[in-house]
Amino acid sequence: MSKGANVPIDVPAVRAVLSWTGGPGAPDVDASALLLTAAGAVRNDADFIFYNQPDHDSGAVQHLGKQSTADALQVDLRRIEPDIERVVLAASADGGTFGQVQGLRLQLLDTASGAAVADFPMTASTETAFIGGELYRRGGGWKFRAVGQGYASGLGGLATDFGISVAAEEPPAAAAPPAPAPMGAPAPRMTKGEDKLPVDMRKRLSLRKQQVAISLEKRGASGLRARVVLVLDASGSMTTLYNNLTVARVVERMAAVAAQLDDDGEMQAWTFASRPARLPDLQLGDMPEWIRLHVRVGALMKQRRLKPGQIDMKTVGIANDEPKVIAEVRQFVRAAPVAEPTLVLFFSDGGVYKNKEIEDELRAAAAEPVFWQFVGLGRAAFGVLEQFDTLPGRVVDNVGFFAVDDIDRLPDADLYDRLLSEFPSWIRAAREHGIVRG
């Protein structure tokens, strides 16, 4: 197809495959989709589908994920809601322009048979965001138009054109205010380093901070301050969750908790498998690079030359030994006391078997100014962690636990409500027993 051409779509569902040729210095490319009404705008942020929001609520559009030099979306035309007139198929380039991307091509394939429905080779120059094509309603059916339009202003410029409000990148001091908070929600504070984030990440962070604030307000804990520590299971069974970027998305969502609770915009972090290893502190403004360098699975990963600050994951191992990392985090808290309490966000896919050792560590930790919030990724044998709510013999209940089958499908509001459901009540109990000051 040539630019501007259109073809009818006679199949019920298509897979839109954006592909390119890799090469030295080429930027990373990500596909996305926007569902537009007759007014040419999204109804709300949920109509923007991309790597960090991969599924539309209707089930009509899904981001299938990237494989080397291709990224794909699936569109089920039968499930598109009546007030949606167009689905724009877009892309963004991270670390360069589309002019550096060779062999850029958008293909539509019949989901059922894999047969080609449309094939559009594209060229670009200085653009950092790009519309490859669009699916649109016509005469009771659907058609595809080859668009080939770029935006030098990046994903922010593209998003703004279709009704998604984003903060301006420069100058930081004149950045647009974040999207309005839901009724009754406190306005989010600008956290140190937040202005350095890419515009799409900064927008997500702002909305998530508001949601964290709402979750705290529900529990009478508005304005609560705490140090936040992140612990990530890197055992062999976690490999898929690292490879499909689930863990990377978890880190970004947890950064909003730290940004709302801790004024310095930092989060201490550990990874563990057979042995624990402390990661460099996550500075909010460095989050994209921190995730790229440090969110990695253990010894099963092919080890490349290490970058400064990276942990040799071979030394971390494959099996999961929770007591060791719990003990190391406890030692850190004792060695580096702060005025605020500490919230540990501990993510694991289960396989817990050192139940007595874990119980001993967390019983001993009950007299320390730390709340341990465990999150199970899946439903695989969390052992003693599931029993702490009813485990007697502690001065305060210092442990929370919940499991979720697919954390990517858990909305932010629900995730933060679960994460923070017990923390404020623990603080009140810990103050009564002199464990927490103030």
LINSUL-V138469 format. One record per pair of residues at least 12 apart in sequence whose ideal C-beta (glycine too) atoms are under 6 Angstrom apart, sorted by the first residue. I is the first residue (numbers start at 1). J is the second residue. Records with the same first field share a line. If there is no record, write none. Layout:
# LINSUL-V138469
I->J + J
This chain:
# LINSUL-V138469
1->118 + 120 + 146
3->146 + 148
5->146
6->143 + 145
7->118 + 144
8->143
9->142 + 144
11->110
12->77 + 78
13->76 + 111
14->75 + 108 + 117
15->72 + 74 + 109 + 111
16->73 + 89 + 108
17->70 + 72 + 107
18->31 + 71 + 91 + 106
19->70 + 105
20->69 + 101 + 103 + 104
21->102 + 103
22->69
23->102
26->100 + 101
27->93 + 94 + 95 + 96 + 100
28->94 + 95
29->91 + 93
30->51 + 71 + 92
31->71 + 73 + 91
32->50 + 90
33->49 + 61 + 73 + 87 + 89
34->48 + 88 + 162
35->47 + 84 + 87
36->86
37->83
38->85
41->162 + 163
42->162 + 163
48->164
49->61 + 63
51->63
52->249
58->79 + 81
59->79
60->76 + 79 + 80
61->75
62->74
75->87
77->142
85->137
86->134 + 136
87->135
88->131 + 134
89->132 + 133
90->131
91->130
92->129 + 155
93->128
97->126 + 128
98->124 + 127 + 130
99->124 + 125 + 126
104->122
105->121
106->120 + 132 + 133
107->119
108->144
118->144
120->133 + 146
122->148
124->150
126->152
127->150 + 151 + 152
128->154
129->151 + 154 + 155 + 158
130->150
131->147 + 149
133->145 + 146 + 147
134->147
155->200
156->199
165->179
166->199 + 203
167->202
169->199
172->195
178->206
181->210
185->210 + 214
186->213
188->206 + 209 + 210
191->259 + 265 + 284
192->264 + 265
193->265 + 283 + 284 + 285
194->284
196->285
205->256
208->256 + 412
209->256 + 259 + 260
211->412 + 413 + 416
212->256 + 257 + 260 + 416
213->260
215->416 + 417 + 420
219->424
221->424
225->261 + 340
226->261 + 340 + 341 + 343
227->262 + 338 + 340 + 342
228->257 + 258 + 261 + 262 + 267 + 343
229->268 + 344
230->254 + 267 + 269 + 345
231->270 + 325 + 346
232->271 + 347
233->348
234->271 + 273 + 297 + 298 + 316
235->273 + 298 + 320
236->300 + 318
237->349
238->297 + 349
239->297 + 300
242->297
246->408
247->295
248->291 + 295
251->291 + 295
254->345
255->287
259->284
265->284
266->281 + 283
267->282
268->281
269->282
270->325
272->325
273->298 + 316 + 317 + 318
274->317 + 319 + 321
275->316 + 317
276->324 + 325 + 328
277->311 + 316
279->294
280->309
293->307 + 310
296->313
298->313 + 316 + 317 + 318
299->314 + 317 + 318
301->313
320->351
322->358
323->354 + 357 + 358 + 361
326->361
327->361
330->365
333->370
341->369 + 427 + 436
342->370
343->371 + 423
344->372
345->373
346->374
347->375
349->377 + 378
350->376 + 380 + 381 + 382
351->381
352->382 + 383
355->383 + 384
358->384
359->384
362->399
363->394
366->394 + 395 + 396 + 398
367->395
369->435 + 436
371->398 + 423 + 426
372->399
373->400 + 419
374->401
376->403
377->407
379->403
385->401
386->401
395->433
396->429 + 430 + 433
400->422
402->418
